[in-house]
Amino acid sequence: MARGIAPLLRRLKSLEGTPYSRSFLLGLPHNAALLAASEGYGCIPPEIDKLIRQA
C-alpha cells in the first residue's frame, strides 16, 4: 500500500491549489480503490486524509 501511496501523493502535490485534487483522489477508480484499501491499514498520509474529509 505504501508503495502505491507515494506516487499518488507526488501527483496530488502537483494539483495542490486546484479544484481537481479531490476529484483526482476519489473520482478515478484506481486511486479511490487504493485509498479505500489503504484506509483499512491505516496508512493514508495526513495531507490526503484532510483532503478526503473536506466537504
C-alpha positions, 0 to 999 in steps of 0.5 A: 500500500505504501508503495502505491501511496507515494506516487499518488501523493507526488501527483496530488502535490502537483494539483495542490491549489486546484479544484481537481485534487479531490476529484483526482483522489476519489473520482478515478477508480484506481486511486479511490480503490487504493485509498479505500484499501489503504484506509483499512491499514491505516496508512493514508498520509495526513495531507490526503486524509484532510483532503478526503474529509473536506466537504 
